[in-house]
Each structure stands twice: as structure tokens, then as C-alpha cells.
Amino acid sequence: MEKMEDAALTAAMPDICASYQRAVIDQLVGKTKHILEVDSYQSLGLSGGVSNNKALRAAMERLAQRYRMPCLIAKPQHTGDNAAMIAFAAYADPEGVRHDAISIEPALRLG
């Protein structure tokens, strides 16, 4: 990616992101499947910020069905991004952080 021209990178970004998402989901599902095969469980649970990903939710639901167990997934409104919440709490704390020292740039490029 570092060697790609900006236009080529922009054009390829949807495929890059989809491939990365698929790789992460495959790892999470694979590791969960391994755990389910090692011991006996009554249900499968998924929570945290990553559990708001629709593709991951669907993959875990399929895995739970395969093992004939309920899949307990946190509701989307309960799956906030913990890092963002902690950063906002620090920003909002009048005694914790100098507000003039913070620059929020969500689309900042690495490098």
C-alpha cells in the first residue's frame, strides 16, 4: 500500500478494507470455533465495540447455530467504541486535559 499512488489506493480501498475485515472475522471465528471444540459451552457471547460489525455478528450467529447453542450478542446501542469513549471522557473532564492541546482529526493519514 505504501508504494501505491494515491489514486490507485483510493480506488482499491473498498477491496482492501473488505479483505482486512474478512481476515479479522475469519481469525475471530476460527479461534472461537477452536474453543468450542475444546470444551462444552451452553452459549456463545459477543460484546464490545467490535460486536457492532454486522458481518462479524452474522458469522458468530452461524457458528452458534452450527454448535446448536444460543448466540448472545450485545445490542448495537451497547457496543460503543471504548477508545473513543475514553478519549471523549478525558476531553470532557475539565480538570484532566487542556482542551486547547487537543486536535481531533478522524481522517488523519498515517505516515
DSSP file (Angstrom, degrees, kcal/mol; ACC not computed):
  #  RESIDUE AA STRUCTURE BP1 BP2  ACC     N-H-->O    O-->H-N    N-H-->O    O-->H-N    TCO  KAPPA ALPHA  PHI   PSI    X-CA   Y-CA   Z-CA
    1    1 A M    >         0   0    0      0, 0.0     3,-1.3     0, 0.0     8,-0.1   0.000 360.0 360.0 360.0 -35.2    0.0    0.0    0.0
    2    2 A E  T 3   +     0   0    0      1,-0.3     7,-0.0     7,-0.0     0, 0.0   0.811 360.0  49.1 -63.1 -28.0    2.9    2.4    0.7
    3    3 A K  T 3  S+     0   0    0      2,-0.1    -1,-0.3     0, 0.0     2,-0.2   0.490  90.6 103.3 -90.8  -3.2    4.1    2.0   -2.9
    4    4 A M  S <  S-     0   0    0     -3,-1.3     2,-0.1     1,-0.1     0, 0.0  -0.541  76.9-114.2 -81.0 144.1    0.6    2.7   -4.4
    5    5 A E     >  -     0   0    0     -2,-0.2     4,-2.7     1,-0.1     5,-0.2  -0.398  31.9-109.9 -67.0 154.2   -0.2    6.0   -6.0
    6    6 A D  H  > S+     0   0    0      1,-0.2     4,-2.7     2,-0.2     5,-0.2   0.890 117.9  49.6 -56.3 -43.3   -2.9    7.9   -4.1
    7    7 A A  H  > S+     0   0    0      2,-0.2     4,-2.2     1,-0.2    -1,-0.2   0.909 112.8  46.4 -64.8 -42.3   -5.5    7.4   -6.9
    8    8 A A  H  > S+     0   0    0      2,-0.2     4,-2.1     1,-0.2    -2,-0.2   0.896 113.2  49.9 -66.8 -39.6   -4.8    3.7   -7.1
    9    9 A L  H  X S+     0   0    0     -4,-2.7     4,-1.3     2,-0.2    -2,-0.2   0.922 110.4  49.9 -64.5 -44.0   -5.0    3.4   -3.3
   10   10 A T  H  < S+     0   0    0     -4,-2.7     3,-0.3    -5,-0.2    -2,-0.2   0.915 112.4  47.6 -60.3 -43.3   -8.3    5.3   -3.2
   11   11 A A  H  < S+     0   0    0     -4,-2.2     4,-0.3     1,-0.2    -1,-0.2   0.859 116.6  43.2 -66.3 -35.5   -9.7    3.0   -5.9
   12   12 A A  H >X S+     0   0    0     -4,-2.1     4,-2.5     1,-0.2     3,-0.5   0.599  87.4  95.3 -85.9 -11.6   -8.5   -0.1   -4.2
   13   13 A M  H 3X S+     0   0    0     -4,-1.3     4,-3.0    -3,-0.3     5,-0.3   0.855  80.2  53.1 -54.5 -44.2   -9.6    1.0   -0.7
   14   14 A P  H 3> S+     0   0    0      0, 0.0     4,-2.4     0, 0.0    -1,-0.2   0.924 113.8  43.8 -58.3 -41.8  -13.0   -0.8   -0.6
   15   15 A D  H <> S+     0   0    0     -3,-0.5     4,-2.4    -4,-0.3    -2,-0.2   0.887 113.5  50.8 -68.8 -38.7  -11.4   -4.1   -1.6
   16   16 A I  H  X S+     0   0    0     -4,-2.5     4,-2.4     2,-0.2     5,-0.2   0.937 113.2  45.5 -62.7 -46.5   -8.5   -3.6    0.9
   17   17 A C  H  X S+     0   0    0     -4,-3.0     4,-2.8    -5,-0.2    -2,-0.2   0.913 113.4  49.1 -64.8 -43.1  -11.0   -2.9    3.7
   18   18 A A  H  X S+     0   0    0     -4,-2.4     4,-2.4    -5,-0.3    -1,-0.2   0.898 112.2  48.9 -63.7 -40.2  -13.2   -5.8    2.8
   19   19 A S  H  X S+     0   0    0     -4,-2.4     4,-2.3     2,-0.2    -2,-0.2   0.904 112.2  48.1 -66.5 -41.0  -10.3   -8.2    2.7
   20   20 A Y  H  X S+     0   0    0     -4,-2.4     4,-2.5     2,-0.2     5,-0.2   0.934 111.8  49.7 -64.4 -45.9   -9.0   -6.9    6.0
   21   21 A Q  H  X S+     0   0    0     -4,-2.8     4,-2.7     1,-0.2     5,-0.2   0.926 111.1  49.5 -58.8 -44.9  -12.4   -7.3    7.6
   22   22 A R  H  X S+     0   0    0     -4,-2.4     4,-2.8     1,-0.2    -1,-0.2   0.906 110.5  50.5 -62.6 -41.9  -12.8  -10.9    6.2
   23   23 A A  H  X S+     0   0    0     -4,-2.3     4,-1.9     2,-0.2    -1,-0.2   0.913 112.2  46.6 -63.2 -42.6   -9.3  -11.8    7.6
   24   24 A V  H  X S+     0   0    0     -4,-2.5     4,-2.6     2,-0.2    -2,-0.2   0.935 114.0  47.4 -65.4 -46.0  -10.2  -10.5   11.0
   25   25 A I  H  X S+     0   0    0     -4,-2.7     4,-3.0     1,-0.2     5,-0.3   0.916 109.9  53.1 -62.9 -42.7  -13.5  -12.2   11.1
   26   26 A D  H  X S+     0   0    0     -4,-2.8     4,-2.4    -5,-0.2    -1,-0.2   0.897 111.1  47.3 -59.2 -40.0  -12.0  -15.5    9.9
   27   27 A Q  H  X S+     0   0    0     -4,-1.9     4,-2.7     2,-0.2     5,-0.2   0.936 113.8  46.2 -66.7 -46.4   -9.5  -15.3   12.8
   28   28 A L  H  X S+     0   0    0     -4,-2.6     4,-2.1     2,-0.2    -2,-0.2   0.921 116.6  44.2 -63.6 -44.0  -12.1  -14.5   15.4
   29   29 A V  H  X S+     0   0    0     -4,-3.0     4,-2.9    -5,-0.2    -1,-0.2   0.915 113.8  51.3 -66.7 -42.2  -14.5  -17.2   14.2
   30   30 A G  H  X S+     0   0    0     -4,-2.4     4,-2.2    -5,-0.3    -2,-0.2   0.919 112.1  45.4 -61.8 -44.5  -11.6  -19.7   13.9
   31   31 A K  H  X S+     0   0    0     -4,-2.7     4,-1.9     2,-0.2    -1,-0.2   0.883 114.2  49.3 -67.1 -37.7  -10.4  -19.1   17.4
   32   32 A T  H  X S+     0   0    0     -4,-2.1     4,-2.4    -5,-0.2    -2,-0.2   0.919 109.7  51.5 -66.6 -43.0  -13.9  -19.2   18.8
   33   33 A K  H  X S+     0   0    0     -4,-2.9     4,-1.6     1,-0.2    -2,-0.2   0.912 107.9  52.9 -58.9 -43.0  -14.6  -22.5   16.9
   34   34 A H  H  X S+     0   0    0     -4,-2.2     4,-1.1     1,-0.2     3,-0.2   0.920 109.9  47.7 -58.9 -45.0  -11.4  -24.0   18.4
   35   35 A I  H >X S+     0   0    0     -4,-1.9     4,-1.4     1,-0.2     3,-0.5   0.900 109.2  53.8 -63.8 -40.9  -12.5  -23.0   21.9
   36   36 A L  H 3< S+     0   0    0     -4,-2.4    -1,-0.2     1,-0.2    -2,-0.2   0.797 109.0  49.7 -65.1 -27.6  -16.0  -24.5   21.3
   37   37 A E  H 3< S+     0   0    0     -4,-1.6    -1,-0.2    -3,-0.2    -2,-0.2   0.705 106.7  56.0 -82.0 -20.8  -14.4  -27.8   20.2
   38   38 A V  H << S+     0   0    0     -4,-1.1     2,-0.2    -3,-0.5    -2,-0.2   0.829 118.9   7.6 -81.1 -33.5  -12.1  -28.0   23.3
   39   39 A D  S  < S-     0   0    0     -4,-1.4     2,-0.5     0, 0.0    -1,-0.0  -0.788  81.7 -91.9-141.3 178.8  -14.8  -27.8   26.0
   40   40 A S        +     0   0    0     -2,-0.2     2,-0.3    -3,-0.0    -3,-0.1  -0.871  41.5 177.5-104.5 128.1  -18.6  -27.8   26.5
   41   41 A Y        -     0   0    0     -2,-0.5     3,-0.1    -5,-0.2    -5,-0.0  -0.920  29.4-149.2-129.6 154.4  -20.4  -24.5   26.5
   42   42 A Q  S    S+     0   0    0     -2,-0.3     2,-0.3     1,-0.2    -1,-0.1   0.691  79.4   2.2 -93.8 -22.9  -24.1  -23.5   26.8
   43   43 A S        -     0   0    0     26,-0.2     2,-0.4    29,-0.0    -1,-0.2  -0.968  61.8-123.1-157.2 167.5  -24.0  -20.3   24.7
   44   44 A L  E     -a   71   0A   0     26,-2.6    28,-3.5    -2,-0.3     2,-0.3  -0.984  28.4-164.7-119.9 129.1  -21.8  -18.1   22.6
   45   45 A G  E     -a   72   0A   0     -2,-0.4     2,-0.4    26,-0.2    28,-0.2  -0.874   9.9-174.3-117.9 149.4  -21.5  -14.4   23.5
   46   46 A L  E     +a   73   0A   0     26,-2.4    28,-2.3    -2,-0.3     2,-0.3  -0.982  19.7 146.1-141.3 126.3  -20.2  -11.4   21.6
   47   47 A S        +     0   0    0     -2,-0.4     3,-0.2    26,-0.2     4,-0.1  -0.881  23.5  68.2-148.8 179.3  -19.8   -7.9   23.1
   48   48 A G  S >  S-     0   0    0     30,-0.3     3,-1.3    -2,-0.3     4,-0.2  -0.212  95.6 -54.5  91.5 174.3  -17.6   -4.8   22.9
   49   49 A G  G >  S+     0   0    0      1,-0.3     3,-1.6    31,-0.2    -1,-0.2   0.847 132.6  58.1 -56.9 -38.7  -17.1   -2.3   20.1
   50   50 A V  G >  S+     0   0    0      1,-0.3     3,-1.8    -3,-0.2    -1,-0.3   0.749  90.2  73.4 -66.3 -22.3  -16.2   -4.9   17.5
   51   51 A S  G <  S+     0   0    0     -3,-1.3    -1,-0.3     1,-0.3    -2,-0.2   0.573  81.3  71.9 -71.3  -6.1  -19.6   -6.7   18.1
   52   52 A N  G <  S+     0   0    0     -3,-1.6     2,-0.5    27,-0.2    -1,-0.3   0.537  70.6 108.4 -82.9  -5.7  -21.3   -3.9   16.3
   53   53 A N    <>  -     0   0    0     -3,-1.8     4,-2.5     1,-0.2     5,-0.2  -0.614  63.6-151.0 -74.5 119.0  -19.8   -5.2   13.0
   54   54 A K  H  > S+     0   0    0     -2,-0.5     4,-2.4     1,-0.2     5,-0.2   0.869  93.6  51.2 -62.3 -39.0  -22.7   -6.7   11.1
   55   55 A A  H  > S+     0   0    0      2,-0.2     4,-2.2     1,-0.2    -1,-0.2   0.900 111.9  47.2 -67.2 -39.3  -20.6   -9.3    9.2
   56   56 A L  H  > S+     0   0    0      2,-0.2     4,-2.6     1,-0.2     5,-0.2   0.913 110.8  52.4 -66.5 -42.3  -19.0  -10.5   12.5
   57   57 A R  H  X S+     0   0    0     -4,-2.5     4,-2.3     1,-0.2    -2,-0.2   0.937 111.4  46.4 -57.6 -47.5  -22.4  -10.7   14.1
   58   58 A A  H  X S+     0   0    0     -4,-2.4     4,-2.3     1,-0.2    -1,-0.2   0.897 111.7  51.1 -63.7 -41.1  -23.7  -12.9   11.3
   59   59 A A  H  X S+     0   0    0     -4,-2.2     4,-2.1     1,-0.2    -1,-0.2   0.904 111.8  46.7 -64.3 -41.4  -20.6  -15.1   11.3
   60   60 A M  H  X S+     0   0    0     -4,-2.6     4,-2.6     2,-0.2    -1,-0.2   0.874 110.2  53.1 -69.4 -36.2  -20.9  -15.7   15.1
   61   61 A E  H  X S+     0   0    0     -4,-2.3     4,-2.2    -5,-0.2    -2,-0.2   0.912 109.7  48.7 -63.2 -41.4  -24.6  -16.4   14.7
   62   62 A R  H  X S+     0   0    0     -4,-2.3     4,-2.2     2,-0.2    -2,-0.2   0.906 111.3  50.7 -63.6 -40.9  -23.8  -19.0   12.0
   63   63 A L  H  X S+     0   0    0     -4,-2.1     4,-1.5     1,-0.2    -2,-0.2   0.925 109.9  49.0 -63.3 -44.4  -21.2  -20.5   14.3
   64   64 A A  H  <>S+     0   0    0     -4,-2.6     5,-2.2     1,-0.2    -1,-0.2   0.899 110.2  51.6 -62.6 -40.2  -23.6  -20.7   17.2
   65   65 A Q  H ><5S+     0   0    0     -4,-2.2     3,-1.4     1,-0.2    -1,-0.2   0.904 105.6  55.5 -62.0 -40.7  -26.2  -22.4   15.0
   66   66 A R  H 3<5S+     0   0    0     -4,-2.2    -1,-0.2     1,-0.3    -2,-0.2   0.847 113.3  41.2 -61.1 -33.5  -23.6  -24.9   13.9
   67   67 A Y  T 3<5S-     0   0    0     -4,-1.5    -1,-0.3     2,-0.1    -2,-0.2   0.287 113.0-121.4 -97.3   9.4  -23.0  -25.8   17.5
   68   68 A R  T < 5S+     0   0    0     -3,-1.4    -3,-0.2     1,-0.2    -2,-0.1   0.921  70.1 121.7  52.3  53.3  -26.7  -25.7   18.4
   69   69 A M      < -     0   0    0     -5,-2.2    -1,-0.2    -6,-0.1   -26,-0.2  -0.970  68.0 -94.8-139.3 154.9  -26.4  -23.0   21.0
   70   70 A P        -     0   0    0      0, 0.0   -26,-2.6     0, 0.0     2,-0.6  -0.405  30.6-140.1 -68.3 146.6  -27.8  -19.6   21.5
   71   71 A C  E     -a   44   0A   0    -28,-0.2     2,-0.8    -2,-0.1   -26,-0.2  -0.944  13.0-161.5-110.1 115.1  -25.8  -16.6   20.4
   72   72 A L  E     +a   45   0A   0    -28,-3.5   -26,-2.4    -2,-0.6     2,-0.4  -0.847  15.6 176.1-102.4 105.1  -25.9  -13.7   22.8
   73   73 A I  E     -a   46   0A   0     -2,-0.8   -26,-0.2   -28,-0.2    -2,-0.0  -0.918  32.8-112.0-115.7 133.7  -24.9  -10.5   21.1
   74   74 A A        -     0   0    0    -28,-2.3     5,-0.1    -2,-0.4    -1,-0.0  -0.280  40.2-103.3 -58.8 143.6  -24.9   -7.1   22.7
   75   75 A K    >   -     0   0    0      1,-0.1     3,-2.6     3,-0.1    -1,-0.1  -0.399  32.2-111.9 -65.9 146.9  -27.4   -4.7   21.2
   76   76 A P  G >  S+     0   0    0      0, 0.0     3,-1.8     0, 0.0    -1,-0.1   0.837 116.7  60.3 -51.6 -37.1  -25.9   -2.1   18.9
   77   77 A Q  G 3  S+     0   0    0      1,-0.3     3,-0.2     2,-0.1    -2,-0.1   0.633 105.2  51.0 -68.4 -10.4  -26.6    0.7   21.3
   78   78 A H  G <  S+     0   0    0     -3,-2.6   -30,-0.3     1,-0.2    -1,-0.3   0.162  92.5  79.0-107.9  17.2  -24.5   -1.1   23.9
   79   79 A T    <   +     0   0    0     -3,-1.8   -27,-0.2   -32,-0.1    -1,-0.2  -0.202  60.1 159.6-120.9  42.8  -21.4   -1.5   21.6
   80   80 A G        -     0   0    0     -3,-0.2     2,-0.8     1,-0.1   -31,-0.2  -0.153  53.6 -94.0 -63.4 159.5  -19.7    1.8   21.7
   81   81 A D     >  -     0   0    0      1,-0.2     4,-2.4   -32,-0.1     5,-0.2  -0.664  34.2-156.6 -76.0 110.1  -16.1    2.3   20.7
   82   82 A N  H  > S+     0   0    0     -2,-0.8     4,-2.5     1,-0.2     5,-0.2   0.875  90.0  52.6 -60.4 -40.3  -14.3    2.1   24.1
   83   83 A A  H  > S+     0   0    0      1,-0.2     4,-2.5     2,-0.2    -1,-0.2   0.919 111.1  47.1 -63.3 -42.4  -11.2    4.0   22.9
   84   84 A A  H  > S+     0   0    0      2,-0.2     4,-2.6     1,-0.2    -1,-0.2   0.897 111.9  50.8 -66.1 -39.3  -13.4    6.9   21.6
   85   85 A M  H  X S+     0   0    0     -4,-2.4     4,-2.4     2,-0.2    -2,-0.2   0.907 111.6  47.1 -65.2 -40.9  -15.4    6.9   24.9
   86   86 A I  H  X S+     0   0    0     -4,-2.5     4,-2.2     2,-0.2    -2,-0.2   0.918 112.7  49.5 -66.6 -42.6  -12.3    7.1   27.0
   87   87 A A  H  X S+     0   0    0     -4,-2.5     4,-2.3    -5,-0.2    -2,-0.2   0.915 112.4  47.8 -62.8 -41.8  -10.8    9.9   24.8
   88   88 A F  H  X S+     0   0    0     -4,-2.6     4,-3.0     2,-0.2     5,-0.2   0.907 109.2  53.2 -66.5 -39.9  -14.1   11.8   25.0
   89   89 A A  H  X S+     0   0    0     -4,-2.4     4,-1.4     1,-0.2    -1,-0.2   0.907 111.2  46.7 -61.2 -40.5  -14.2   11.4   28.8
   90   90 A A  H  < S+     0   0    0     -4,-2.2     7,-0.3     2,-0.2    -1,-0.2   0.901 113.9  48.2 -66.4 -40.0  -10.7   12.8   29.0
   91   91 A Y  H  < S+     0   0    0     -4,-2.3    -2,-0.2     1,-0.2    -1,-0.2   0.897 113.8  46.3 -65.7 -40.7  -11.6   15.6   26.7
   92   92 A A  H  < S+     0   0    0     -4,-3.0    -1,-0.2    -5,-0.2    -2,-0.2   0.698  87.0  99.3 -78.0 -19.5  -14.7   16.5   28.6
   93   93 A D    >X  -     0   0    0     -4,-1.4     4,-1.3    -5,-0.2     3,-0.9  -0.578  63.2-156.4 -71.8 111.3  -13.0   16.3   32.0
   94   94 A P  T 34 S+     0   0    0      0, 0.0    -1,-0.2     0, 0.0     5,-0.1   0.731  91.7  38.9 -64.8 -20.8  -12.4   20.0   32.9
   95   95 A E  T 34 S+     0   0    0      1,-0.1     3,-0.1     3,-0.1    -2,-0.1   0.524 110.2  60.4-103.8  -6.7   -9.5   19.1   35.2
   96   96 A G  T <4 S+     0   0    0     -3,-0.9     2,-0.4     1,-0.2    -5,-0.1   0.821 106.2  21.5 -93.7 -32.7   -7.9   16.3   33.3
   97   97 A V  S  < S-     0   0    0     -4,-1.3     2,-0.7    -7,-0.3    -1,-0.2  -0.994  70.7-118.0-142.0 141.2   -6.9   17.7   29.9
   98   98 A R    >   -     0   0    0     -2,-0.4     3,-1.8     1,-0.2     4,-0.2  -0.714  26.2-153.5 -74.5 114.8   -6.0   21.1   28.5
   99   99 A H  G >  S+     0   0    0     -2,-0.7     3,-1.3     1,-0.3    -1,-0.2   0.804  91.4  60.6 -63.4 -30.1   -8.7   21.4   25.7
  100  100 A D  G 3  S+     0   0    0      1,-0.2    -1,-0.3    -3,-0.1    -2,-0.1   0.596  97.7  61.4 -74.7  -6.8   -6.5   23.8   23.7
  101  101 A A  G <  S+     0   0    0     -3,-1.8     2,-0.4     2,-0.0    -1,-0.2   0.437  87.9  90.7 -94.6  -0.6   -3.9   21.0   23.4
  102  102 A I    <   -     0   0    0     -3,-1.3     2,-0.5    -4,-0.2    -5,-0.0  -0.822  49.1-177.1-104.4 132.7   -6.3   18.6   21.6
  103  103 A S        -     0   0    0     -2,-0.4     2,-0.6     2,-0.0    -3,-0.0  -0.977  12.5-156.4-125.9 116.5   -6.6   18.3   17.9
  104  104 A I        +     0   0    0     -2,-0.5    -2,-0.0     1,-0.0     0, 0.0  -0.840  23.7 160.0 -98.8 119.1   -9.3   15.9   16.6
  105  105 A E    >   +     0   0    0     -2,-0.6     3,-1.8     1,-0.1    -2,-0.0  -0.699  10.5 177.6-137.4  82.0   -8.6   14.7   13.1
  106  106 A P  T 3  S+     0   0    0      0, 0.0    -1,-0.1     0, 0.0    -2,-0.0   0.708  83.0  48.9 -63.8 -20.8  -10.5   11.4   12.4
  107  107 A A  T 3  S+     0   0    0      2,-0.1     2,-0.1     0, 0.0    -2,-0.0   0.177  78.3 141.8-103.1  17.8   -9.4   11.2    8.8
  108  108 A L    <   -     0   0    0     -3,-1.8     2,-0.3     1,-0.1    -3,-0.0  -0.367  47.3-132.3 -62.5 131.9   -5.7   11.8    9.5
  109  109 A R        -     0   0    0     -2,-0.1     2,-0.2     1,-0.1    -1,-0.1  -0.622  16.5-119.9 -86.4 144.8   -3.5    9.6    7.3
  110  110 A L              0   0    0     -2,-0.3    -1,-0.1     1,-0.2     0, 0.0  -0.556 360.0 360.0 -78.5 146.1   -0.6    7.6    8.8
  111  111 A G              0   0    0     -2,-0.2    -1,-0.2     0, 0.0    -2,-0.0   0.443 360.0 360.0 106.3 360.0    2.9    8.4    7.6
